[in-house]
Structure formats: C-alpha cells, structure tokens
Amino acid sequence: MAKRKIHNGTSKYFLREAAKDVLPKEIYERTDKVGFETPMKAWVIDLLPKMFADIEQAGFDFIDVAETKKHFDQNKMSHIKMVFKLFVLARWQKVFSV
C-alpha cells in the first residue's frame, strides 16, 4: 500500500496522476507542500501553569512531573506535544472519574 502513496519520492502519486490533466504543471509537480501543522504553542502558552497543575493533580505513577517540567523549561517548546497529551489524559481522567 505504501508504494502507492509514494512513487520515486513523490507523495500522493495516484492522486497527482489522476489530476494531471486538470492541474497546472507547477501544482502537479510541487514538492514543497507541508502538511497541516497545528499552532500548539499559541494554543497552550497561557495554559502551561494549569496544564502542569492538572498533570500533577492526576497523580500519574508513570511520570515524574517535576522532571518533565524541568526538561520542558530547559528545551522550551520541544516537548509541548507530550505535555499537551498528558494534560488531555489528566482532564479525561478527571471528567470520567477513572
């Protein structure tokens, strides 16, 4: 299946071939397109203190919140997706009382 998605380094090969006659050449041959990236930093920067508080309050035994926060503070936004996922898990746990 993967070989149908990428052909000689070109993504969406079959889709491109199917639309070849209706797309302008610069669109058909385009290789610089980037997938949708969420603006995670803008969404959560103001929520960080609450996020870490909720993660800590959840009492997960599989994560050291202080160590996670330390790594986050040192590397700034490089761990934002992981922190956000832990926050969502903490909220889910609270909402569903599990």
VMD Tcl script that builds the backbone (N, CA, C; Angstrom):
set m [mol new atoms 294]
animate dup $m
set s [atomselect $m all]
$s set {name element resname resid chain x y z} {
  {N N MET 1 A 0.822 -1.196 0.000}
  {CA C MET 1 A 0.000 0.000 0.000}
  {C C MET 1 A 0.866 1.261 0.000}
  {N N ALA 2 A 1.969 1.255 0.781}
  {CA C ALA 2 A 2.814 2.447 0.874}
  {C C ALA 2 A 3.411 2.819 -0.480}
  {N N LYS 3 A 3.723 1.824 -1.299}
  {CA C LYS 3 A 4.323 2.146 -2.596}
  {C C LYS 3 A 3.343 2.888 -3.503}
  {N N ARG 4 A 2.068 2.797 -3.198}
  {CA C ARG 4 A 1.075 3.530 -3.981}
  {C C ARG 4 A 0.973 4.982 -3.533}
  {N N LYS 5 A 1.356 5.243 -2.300}
  {CA C LYS 5 A 1.285 6.604 -1.775}
  {C C LYS 5 A 2.490 7.434 -2.204}
  {N N ILE 6 A 3.647 6.785 -2.279}
  {CA C ILE 6 A 4.873 7.480 -2.673}
  {C C ILE 6 A 5.500 6.716 -3.827}
  {N N HIS 7 A 5.845 7.436 -4.872}
  {CA C HIS 7 A 6.434 6.834 -6.062}
  {C C HIS 7 A 7.607 7.707 -6.488}
  {N N ASN 8 A 8.813 7.140 -6.452}
  {CA C ASN 8 A 10.027 7.898 -6.801}
  {C C ASN 8 A 10.129 9.208 -6.021}
  {N N GLY 9 A 9.787 9.161 -4.730}
  {CA C GLY 9 A 9.888 10.338 -3.876}
  {C C GLY 9 A 8.735 11.313 -3.984}
  {N N THR 10 A 7.756 11.016 -4.807}
  {CA C THR 10 A 6.602 11.898 -4.981}
  {C C THR 10 A 5.439 11.359 -4.166}
  {N N SER 11 A 4.915 12.199 -3.273}
  {CA C SER 11 A 3.783 11.769 -2.455}
  {C C SER 11 A 2.483 11.881 -3.244}
  {N N LYS 12 A 1.490 11.148 -2.792}
  {CA C LYS 12 A 0.154 11.159 -3.408}
  {C C LYS 12 A 0.234 10.904 -4.919}
  {N N TYR 13 A 1.038 9.944 -5.286}
  {CA C TYR 13 A 1.326 9.681 -6.692}
  {C C TYR 13 A 0.068 9.443 -7.522}
  {N N PHE 14 A -0.810 8.550 -7.066}
  {CA C PHE 14 A -2.003 8.239 -7.857}
  {C C PHE 14 A -2.950 9.427 -7.946}
  {N N LEU 15 A -3.078 10.179 -6.869}
  {CA C LEU 15 A -3.922 11.368 -6.887}
  {C C LEU 15 A -3.371 12.394 -7.879}
  {N N ARG 16 A -2.061 12.568 -7.865}
  {CA C ARG 16 A -1.436 13.509 -8.805}
  {C C ARG 16 A -1.648 13.060 -10.257}
  {N N GLU 17 A -1.463 11.770 -10.483}
  {CA C GLU 17 A -1.644 11.250 -11.840}
  {C C GLU 17 A -3.091 11.409 -12.301}
  {N N ALA 18 A -4.025 11.171 -11.398}
  {CA C ALA 18 A -5.442 11.287 -11.754}
  {C C ALA 18 A -5.809 12.719 -12.112}
  {N N ALA 19 A -5.155 13.688 -11.477}
  {CA C ALA 19 A -5.488 15.100 -11.706}
  {C C ALA 19 A -4.509 15.794 -12.653}
  {N N LYS 20 A -3.614 15.044 -13.232}
  {CA C LYS 20 A -2.552 15.603 -14.074}
  {C C LYS 20 A -3.084 16.493 -15.197}
  {N N ASP 21 A -4.166 16.103 -15.818}
  {CA C ASP 21 A -4.688 16.851 -16.968}
  {C C ASP 21 A -5.449 18.111 -16.578}
  {N N VAL 22 A -5.821 18.242 -15.304}
  {CA C VAL 22 A -6.600 19.417 -14.893}
  {C C VAL 22 A -5.809 20.382 -14.006}
  {N N LEU 23 A -4.684 19.938 -13.486}
  {CA C LEU 23 A -3.871 20.808 -12.631}
  {C C LEU 23 A -2.808 21.540 -13.434}
  {N N PRO 24 A -2.501 22.775 -13.060}
  {CA C PRO 24 A -1.366 23.455 -13.682}
  {C C PRO 24 A -0.079 22.687 -13.352}
  {N N LYS 25 A 0.891 22.737 -14.245}
  {CA C LYS 25 A 2.129 21.980 -14.077}
  {C C LYS 25 A 2.824 22.310 -12.753}
  {N N GLU 26 A 2.815 23.606 -12.353}
  {CA C GLU 26 A 3.509 23.986 -11.112}
  {C C GLU 26 A 2.843 23.377 -9.868}
  {N N ILE 27 A 1.571 23.085 -9.951}
  {CA C ILE 27 A 0.876 22.420 -8.843}
  {C C ILE 27 A 1.122 20.912 -8.912}
  {N N TYR 28 A 1.007 20.359 -10.084}
  {CA C TYR 28 A 1.191 18.922 -10.279}
  {C C TYR 28 A 2.592 18.471 -9.853}
  {N N GLU 29 A 3.603 19.280 -10.149}
  {CA C GLU 29 A 4.985 18.904 -9.847}
  {C C GLU 29 A 5.479 19.446 -8.506}
  {N N ARG 30 A 4.619 20.078 -7.758}
  {CA C ARG 30 A 5.012 20.697 -6.496}
  {C C ARG 30 A 5.532 19.651 -5.506}
  {N N THR 31 A 6.654 19.967 -4.868}
  {CA C THR 31 A 7.234 19.059 -3.877}
  {C C THR 31 A 7.442 19.730 -2.526}
  {N N ASP 32 A 7.139 21.015 -2.412}
  {CA C ASP 32 A 7.420 21.751 -1.179}
  {C C ASP 32 A 6.228 21.857 -0.233}
  {N N LYS 33 A 5.161 21.182 -0.532}
  {CA C LYS 33 A 3.961 21.289 0.310}
  {C C LYS 33 A 4.203 20.605 1.656}
  {N N VAL 34 A 3.764 21.265 2.705}
  {CA C VAL 34 A 3.899 20.739 4.059}
  {C C VAL 34 A 2.504 20.439 4.588}
  {N N GLY 35 A 2.373 19.370 5.339}
  {CA C GLY 35 A 1.087 19.021 5.920}
  {C C GLY 35 A 0.628 20.040 6.945}
  {N N PHE 36 A -0.612 19.908 7.368}
  {CA C PHE 36 A -1.193 20.827 8.336}
  {C C PHE 36 A -0.501 20.674 9.682}
  {N N GLU 37 A 0.034 21.742 10.188}
  {CA C GLU 37 A 0.689 21.758 11.496}
  {C C GLU 37 A -0.128 22.635 12.424}
  {N N THR 38 A -0.508 22.099 13.564}
  {CA C THR 38 A -1.312 22.879 14.499}
  {C C THR 38 A -0.442 23.910 15.211}
  {N N PRO 39 A -1.004 25.076 15.516}
  {CA C PRO 39 A -0.249 26.116 16.232}
  {C C PRO 39 A -0.257 25.835 17.735}
  {N N MET 40 A 0.334 24.719 18.122}
  {CA C MET 40 A 0.299 24.255 19.504}
  {C C MET 40 A 0.804 25.316 20.479}
  {N N LYS 41 A 1.905 25.958 20.146}
  {CA C LYS 41 A 2.487 26.954 21.053}
  {C C LYS 41 A 1.486 28.069 21.343}
  {N N ALA 42 A 0.864 28.599 20.333}
  {CA C ALA 42 A -0.091 29.692 20.509}
  {C C ALA 42 A -1.300 29.239 21.318}
  {N N TRP 43 A -1.702 28.002 21.146}
  {CA C TRP 43 A -2.879 27.494 21.843}
  {C C TRP 43 A -2.649 27.327 23.337}
  {N N VAL 44 A -1.454 26.892 23.719}
  {CA C VAL 44 A -1.270 26.468 25.107}
  {C C VAL 44 A -0.334 27.322 25.948}
  {N N ILE 45 A 0.333 28.285 25.380}
  {CA C ILE 45 A 1.340 29.032 26.130}
  {C C ILE 45 A 0.771 29.630 27.415}
  {N N ASP 46 A -0.432 30.158 27.377}
  {CA C ASP 46 A -1.038 30.741 28.575}
  {C C ASP 46 A -1.589 29.682 29.526}
  {N N LEU 47 A -1.787 28.481 29.024}
  {CA C LEU 47 A -2.350 27.401 29.838}
  {C C LEU 47 A -1.299 26.550 30.545}
  {N N LEU 48 A -0.023 26.799 30.281}
  {CA C LEU 48 A 1.016 25.914 30.809}
  {C C LEU 48 A 0.954 25.711 32.319}
  {N N PRO 49 A 0.818 26.763 33.126}
  {CA C PRO 49 A 0.746 26.514 34.574}
  {C C PRO 49 A -0.424 25.598 34.946}
  {N N LYS 50 A -1.586 25.811 34.343}
  {CA C LYS 50 A -2.749 24.964 34.618}
  {C C LYS 50 A -2.515 23.546 34.101}
  {N N MET 51 A -1.884 23.435 32.957}
  {CA C MET 51 A -1.623 22.111 32.400}
  {C C MET 51 A -0.752 21.299 33.349}
  {N N PHE 52 A 0.346 21.902 33.810}
  {CA C PHE 52 A 1.234 21.180 34.723}
  {C C PHE 52 A 0.542 20.889 36.054}
  {N N ALA 53 A -0.275 21.815 36.539}
  {CA C ALA 53 A -1.013 21.581 37.790}
  {C C ALA 53 A -1.978 20.409 37.632}
  {N N ASP 54 A -2.689 20.353 36.518}
  {CA C ASP 54 A -3.633 19.252 36.275}
  {C C ASP 54 A -2.909 17.917 36.126}
  {N N ILE 55 A -1.767 17.939 35.453}
  {CA C ILE 55 A -0.985 16.706 35.287}
  {C C ILE 55 A -0.513 16.217 36.656}
  {N N GLU 56 A -0.024 17.151 37.473}
  {CA C GLU 56 A 0.443 16.774 38.809}
  {C C GLU 56 A -0.710 16.264 39.674}
  {N N GLN 57 A -1.840 16.929 39.609}
  {CA C GLN 57 A -3.012 16.545 40.398}
  {C C GLN 57 A -3.538 15.167 39.990}
  {N N ALA 58 A -3.346 14.792 38.743}
  {CA C ALA 58 A -3.829 13.491 38.261}
  {C C ALA 58 A -3.140 12.339 38.978}
  {N N GLY 59 A -1.936 12.595 39.499}
  {CA C GLY 59 A -1.239 11.568 40.265}
  {C C GLY 59 A -0.774 10.378 39.449}
  {N N PHE 60 A -0.406 10.610 38.210}
  {CA C PHE 60 A 0.104 9.521 37.376}
  {C C PHE 60 A 1.360 8.939 38.015}
  {N N ASP 61 A 1.406 7.624 38.150}
  {CA C ASP 61 A 2.589 6.998 38.732}
  {C C ASP 61 A 3.642 6.661 37.674}
  {N N PHE 62 A 3.347 6.937 36.434}
  {CA C PHE 62 A 4.270 6.613 35.347}
  {C C PHE 62 A 5.054 7.820 34.853}
  {N N ILE 63 A 4.879 8.974 35.518}
  {CA C ILE 63 A 5.590 10.166 35.073}
  {C C ILE 63 A 6.030 10.987 36.273}
  {N N ASP 64 A 7.242 11.502 36.184}
  {CA C ASP 64 A 7.764 12.413 37.199}
  {C C ASP 64 A 7.483 13.824 36.690}
  {N N VAL 65 A 6.463 14.455 37.254}
  {CA C VAL 65 A 6.017 15.761 36.757}
  {C C VAL 65 A 7.115 16.807 36.910}
  {N N ALA 66 A 7.820 16.800 38.040}
  {CA C ALA 66 A 8.893 17.781 38.255}
  {C C ALA 66 A 9.987 17.623 37.204}
  {N N GLU 67 A 10.345 16.389 36.907}
  {CA C GLU 67 A 11.376 16.127 35.889}
  {C C GLU 67 A 10.884 16.538 34.497}
  {N N THR 68 A 9.629 16.250 34.206}
  {CA C THR 68 A 9.044 16.643 32.922}
  {C C THR 68 A 9.041 18.155 32.777}
  {N N LYS 69 A 8.651 18.853 33.834}
  {CA C LYS 69 A 8.633 20.315 33.801}
  {C C LYS 69 A 10.044 20.864 33.633}
  {N N LYS 70 A 11.015 20.251 34.312}
  {CA C LYS 70 A 12.415 20.682 34.187}
  {C C LYS 70 A 12.892 20.550 32.736}
  {N N HIS 71 A 12.626 19.397 32.129}
  {CA C HIS 71 A 13.012 19.194 30.722}
  {C C HIS 71 A 12.300 20.192 29.821}
  {N N PHE 72 A 11.040 20.415 30.100}
  {CA C PHE 72 A 10.275 21.365 29.297}
  {C C PHE 72 A 10.869 22.764 29.414}
  {N N ASP 73 A 11.174 23.195 30.647}
  {CA C ASP 73 A 11.743 24.529 30.862}
  {C C ASP 73 A 13.091 24.690 30.172}
  {N N GLN 74 A 13.890 23.627 30.147}
  {CA C GLN 74 A 15.206 23.680 29.504}
  {C C GLN 74 A 15.096 23.722 27.985}
  {N N ASN 75 A 14.171 22.971 27.446}
  {CA C ASN 75 A 14.048 22.846 25.992}
  {C C ASN 75 A 12.899 23.656 25.416}
  {N N LYS 76 A 12.285 24.441 26.258}
  {CA C LYS 76 A 11.146 25.289 25.884}
  {C C LYS 76 A 10.063 24.464 25.200}
  {N N MET 77 A 9.761 24.770 23.978}
  {CA C MET 77 A 8.583 24.182 23.344}
  {C C MET 77 A 8.826 22.815 22.700}
  {N N SER 78 A 10.011 22.247 22.857}
  {CA C SER 78 A 10.277 20.991 22.153}
  {C C SER 78 A 9.440 19.819 22.675}
  {N N HIS 79 A 8.912 19.933 23.885}
  {CA C HIS 79 A 8.110 18.846 24.445}
  {C C HIS 79 A 6.636 19.217 24.584}
  {N N ILE 80 A 6.209 20.256 23.905}
  {CA C ILE 80 A 4.849 20.758 24.101}
  {C C ILE 80 A 3.786 19.724 23.737}
  {N N LYS 81 A 4.013 18.939 22.705}
  {CA C LYS 81 A 3.008 17.949 22.309}
  {C C LYS 81 A 2.840 16.876 23.379}
  {N N MET 82 A 3.951 16.443 23.985}
  {CA C MET 82 A 3.868 15.453 25.044}
  {C C MET 82 A 3.140 16.033 26.259}
  {N N VAL 83 A 3.471 17.263 26.640}
  {CA C VAL 83 A 2.819 17.909 27.779}
  {C C VAL 83 A 1.325 18.057 27.505}
  {N N PHE 84 A 0.981 18.451 26.290}
  {CA C PHE 84 A -0.428 18.609 25.937}
  {C C PHE 84 A -1.167 17.274 26.026}
  {N N LYS 85 A -0.540 16.207 25.559}
  {CA C LYS 85 A -1.173 14.884 25.628}
  {C C LYS 85 A -1.380 14.444 27.075}
  {N N LEU 86 A -0.402 14.715 27.930}
  {CA C LEU 86 A -0.556 14.382 29.347}
  {C C LEU 86 A -1.674 15.201 29.979}
  {N N PHE 87 A -1.770 16.468 29.590}
  {CA C PHE 87 A -2.838 17.336 30.087}
  {C C PHE 87 A -4.208 16.789 29.677}
  {N N VAL 88 A -4.341 16.409 28.427}
  {CA C VAL 88 A -5.611 15.853 27.939}
  {C C VAL 88 A -5.938 14.563 28.689}
  {N N LEU 89 A -4.939 13.728 28.918}
  {CA C LEU 89 A -5.155 12.495 29.675}
  {C C LEU 89 A -5.610 12.809 31.102}
  {N N ALA 90 A -4.991 13.798 31.730}
  {CA C ALA 90 A -5.375 14.197 33.087}
  {C C ALA 90 A -6.811 14.710 33.122}
  {N N ARG 91 A -7.175 15.506 32.143}
  {CA C ARG 91 A -8.552 16.028 32.077}
  {C C ARG 91 A -9.548 14.898 31.838}
  {N N TRP 92 A -9.202 13.973 30.957}
  {CA C TRP 92 A -10.062 12.824 30.673}
  {C C TRP 92 A -10.278 12.011 31.943}
  {N N GLN 93 A -9.183 11.792 32.675}
  {CA C GLN 93 A -9.259 11.037 33.927}
  {C C GLN 93 A -10.195 11.735 34.916}
  {N N LYS 94 A -10.103 13.050 34.992}
  {CA C LYS 94 A -10.942 13.812 35.924}
  {C C LYS 94 A -12.415 13.790 35.496}
  {N N VAL 95 A -12.663 14.018 34.226}
  {CA C VAL 95 A -14.038 14.062 33.716}
  {C C VAL 95 A -14.751 12.723 33.897}
  {N N PHE 96 A -14.044 11.634 33.635}
  {CA C PHE 96 A -14.665 10.314 33.690}
  {C C PHE 96 A -14.397 9.565 34.999}
  {N N SER 97 A -13.790 10.258 35.962}
  {CA C SER 97 A -13.548 9.698 37.308}
  {C C SER 97 A -12.881 8.327 37.274}
  {N N VAL 98 A -11.813 8.233 36.522}
  {CA C VAL 98 A -11.071 6.967 36.456}
  {C C VAL 98 A -9.681 7.124 37.024}
}
mol reanalyze $m
mol bondsrecalc $m
mol representation Tube
mol addrep $m
